[in-house]
């Protein structure tokens, strides 16, 4: 039961973050707002907006890959494999935790 709750939370968080990213992405404009015309360079603003669009696209790909990776690890007992591997080096629980972090 808890396993499925964790999966639901991970997937819900993913879709919530992608929705917020989409809203931010759709509101990016290359046109400099009136309030900033005297303060900010028009070309720099346009360049920063284009950079943000590219970063947003890359962030979406990165988050899809991360979601796939974490779900794969959860469904195929990847954490148990890493834990068993870390336990081959020592029986001390603190060192096991450090080994897992180093992996």
Residue frames as qw, qx, qy, qz and C-alpha x, y, z in Angstrom:
[[0.000, 0.885, 0.465, 0.000, 0.00, 0.00, 0.00],
 [0.280, -0.826, 0.108, 0.476, 2.76, 2.47, 0.93],
 [0.477, -0.108, 0.594, 0.639, 4.69, 1.50, -2.19],
 [0.242, 0.593, 0.632, 0.436, 1.79, 2.54, -4.43],
 [0.159, -0.936, -0.254, 0.185, 1.28, 5.72, -2.44],
 [0.412, -0.581, 0.328, 0.621, 4.92, 6.65, -3.05],
 [0.382, 0.190, 0.671, 0.606, 4.51, 5.93, -6.77],
 [0.078, 0.817, 0.544, 0.174, 1.36, 8.09, -6.92],
 [0.272, -0.882, -0.040, 0.383, 3.12, 10.97, -5.12],
 [0.441, -0.329, 0.492, 0.675, 6.11, 10.78, -7.47],
 [0.279, 0.401, 0.686, 0.539, 3.92, 10.77, -10.58],
 [0.057, -0.898, -0.436, 0.022, 1.64, 13.52, -9.23],
 [0.349, -0.756, 0.126, 0.540, 4.66, 15.69, -8.44],
 [0.423, -0.041, 0.599, 0.679, 6.05, 15.09, -11.91],
 [0.165, 0.618, 0.636, 0.432, 2.84, 16.18, -13.62],
 [0.203, -0.915, -0.273, 0.220, 2.41, 19.18, -11.31],
 [0.395, -0.587, 0.290, 0.644, 5.93, 20.38, -12.04],
 [0.345, 0.164, 0.656, 0.651, 5.49, 19.85, -15.79],
 [0.048, 0.814, 0.558, 0.157, 2.23, 21.83, -15.69],
 [0.269, -0.882, -0.046, 0.383, 3.96, 24.70, -13.92],
 [0.433, -0.303, 0.499, 0.687, 6.85, 24.54, -16.38],
 [0.280, 0.480, 0.681, 0.478, 4.39, 24.67, -19.26],
 [0.067, -0.922, -0.377, 0.047, 2.68, 27.73, -17.80],
 [0.360, -0.734, 0.200, 0.540, 6.01, 29.47, -17.30],
 [0.436, -0.047, 0.636, 0.635, 7.15, 28.52, -20.79],
 [0.219, 0.651, 0.642, 0.341, 3.96, 29.73, -22.43],
 [0.129, -0.955, -0.227, 0.140, 4.32, 33.13, -20.74],
 [0.519, -0.392, 0.289, 0.703, 7.85, 33.77, -22.00],
 [0.456, 0.856, 0.244, 0.011, 7.89, 36.61, -24.49],
 [0.673, 0.133, 0.102, 0.721, 10.76, 38.05, -26.50],
 [0.042, 0.765, 0.178, 0.618, 9.25, 41.51, -26.26],
 [0.323, 0.016, -0.518, 0.792, 10.65, 43.61, -23.43],
 [0.173, -0.749, -0.630, 0.115, 7.91, 44.84, -21.06],
 [0.110, 0.855, 0.126, 0.491, 7.25, 48.58, -21.04],
 [0.561, -0.826, 0.032, -0.036, 8.28, 48.90, -17.41],
 [0.778, -0.385, 0.289, 0.404, 11.78, 47.62, -18.17],
 [0.637, 0.688, 0.160, 0.307, 12.54, 49.47, -21.42],
 [0.058, 0.920, -0.252, 0.293, 14.63, 52.14, -19.67],
 [0.612, -0.632, 0.461, -0.114, 16.32, 49.68, -17.32],
 [0.738, -0.142, 0.641, 0.158, 17.17, 46.59, -19.35],
 [0.075, 0.436, -0.622, -0.646, 18.77, 46.12, -22.77],
 [0.791, 0.278, 0.028, -0.544, 16.30, 44.77, -25.35],
 [0.657, 0.431, -0.610, -0.097, 18.80, 42.37, -26.95],
 [0.046, 0.297, -0.856, 0.420, 19.94, 40.98, -23.60],
 [0.594, 0.045, 0.478, -0.645, 16.33, 40.39, -22.61],
 [0.816, 0.356, -0.217, -0.401, 15.58, 38.58, -25.86],
 [0.476, 0.426, -0.760, 0.120, 18.70, 36.46, -25.46],
 [0.187, -0.204, 0.791, -0.545, 17.81, 35.59, -21.86],
 [0.741, 0.159, 0.255, -0.600, 14.29, 34.55, -22.90],
 [0.765, 0.409, -0.451, -0.210, 15.66, 32.30, -25.64],
 [0.219, 0.380, -0.833, 0.338, 18.12, 30.79, -23.15],
 [0.463, -0.078, 0.615, -0.634, 15.26, 30.14, -20.73],
 [0.831, 0.268, -0.060, -0.484, 13.25, 28.40, -23.46],
 [0.625, 0.411, -0.663, 0.024, 16.16, 26.10, -24.29],
 [0.011, -0.281, 0.808, -0.518, 16.73, 25.35, -20.61],
 [0.663, 0.019, 0.353, -0.659, 13.04, 24.60, -20.16],
 [0.844, 0.308, -0.317, -0.303, 13.08, 22.06, -22.98],
 [0.455, 0.375, -0.762, 0.266, 16.20, 20.41, -21.60],
 [0.278, -0.230, 0.655, -0.664, 14.66, 20.40, -18.11],
 [0.825, 0.090, 0.076, -0.552, 11.62, 18.55, -19.41],
 [0.786, 0.334, -0.519, -0.038, 13.80, 15.87, -21.00],
 [0.195, 0.375, -0.753, 0.505, 15.87, 15.60, -17.84],
 [0.502, -0.150, 0.505, -0.686, 12.80, 15.24, -15.63],
 [0.888, 0.170, -0.165, -0.395, 11.29, 12.56, -17.91],
 [0.632, 0.358, -0.659, 0.194, 14.53, 10.60, -17.72],
 [0.063, -0.315, 0.694, -0.644, 14.65, 11.03, -13.92],
 [0.732, -0.051, 0.238, -0.637, 11.05, 9.84, -13.57],
 [0.874, 0.254, -0.376, -0.175, 11.77, 6.80, -15.73],
 [0.424, 0.398, -0.714, 0.391, 14.92, 6.04, -13.72],
 [0.274, -0.256, 0.624, -0.686, 13.30, 6.33, -10.28],
 [0.833, 0.042, 0.096, -0.543, 10.28, 4.26, -11.32],
 [0.782, 0.331, -0.528, -0.012, 12.55, 1.61, -12.79],
 [0.195, 0.356, -0.748, 0.525, 14.59, 1.46, -9.60],
 [0.507, -0.155, 0.471, -0.705, 11.44, 1.22, -7.48],
 [0.877, 0.142, -0.037, -0.457, 9.68, -1.44, -9.55],
 [0.850, 0.303, -0.422, 0.082, 12.74, -3.63, -10.09],
 [0.789, -0.595, -0.056, 0.142, 14.09, -3.47, -6.50],
 [0.561, 0.628, -0.219, 0.493, 17.12, -1.40, -7.45],
 [0.277, -0.765, 0.350, -0.465, 17.49, -0.07, -3.92],
 [0.909, -0.327, 0.243, -0.093, 17.73, -3.62, -2.58],
 [0.868, 0.357, -0.046, 0.343, 20.45, -4.42, -5.11],
 [0.225, 0.741, -0.293, 0.560, 22.44, -1.34, -4.09],
 [0.591, -0.638, 0.312, -0.382, 21.92, -2.15, -0.40],
 [0.982, -0.108, 0.143, 0.066, 23.07, -5.75, -0.83],
 [0.697, 0.528, -0.145, 0.464, 26.11, -4.58, -2.78],
 [0.062, -0.772, 0.324, -0.544, 27.02, -2.05, -0.05],
 [0.786, -0.497, 0.258, -0.261, 26.66, -4.74, 2.62],
 [0.947, 0.197, -0.136, 0.217, 29.31, -6.88, 0.93],
 [0.401, 0.611, -0.347, 0.587, 31.95, -4.40, 2.14],
 [0.044, 0.231, -0.630, 0.740, 30.96, -4.03, 5.80],
 [0.337, -0.505, -0.794, -0.015, 28.35, -4.84, 8.45],
 [0.171, -0.359, -0.353, 0.847, 28.54, -1.44, 10.12],
 [0.248, 0.750, 0.613, -0.012, 25.27, 0.41, 9.38],
 [0.019, -0.881, 0.047, 0.470, 26.93, 3.82, 9.18],
 [0.221, -0.430, 0.669, 0.564, 29.52, 2.59, 6.69],
 [0.350, 0.388, 0.824, 0.220, 26.78, 0.86, 4.69],
 [0.180, 0.886, 0.364, -0.222, 24.91, 4.17, 4.42],
 [0.106, -0.775, 0.346, 0.519, 28.12, 5.94, 3.37],
 [0.351, -0.097, 0.817, 0.448, 28.80, 3.26, 0.76],
 [0.328, 0.640, 0.692, 0.063, 25.29, 3.71, -0.65],
 [0.080, 0.929, 0.087, -0.351, 25.81, 7.47, -0.87],
 [0.224, -0.591, 0.572, 0.523, 29.12, 6.97, -2.66],
 [0.416, 0.218, 0.818, 0.332, 27.52, 4.69, -5.24]]
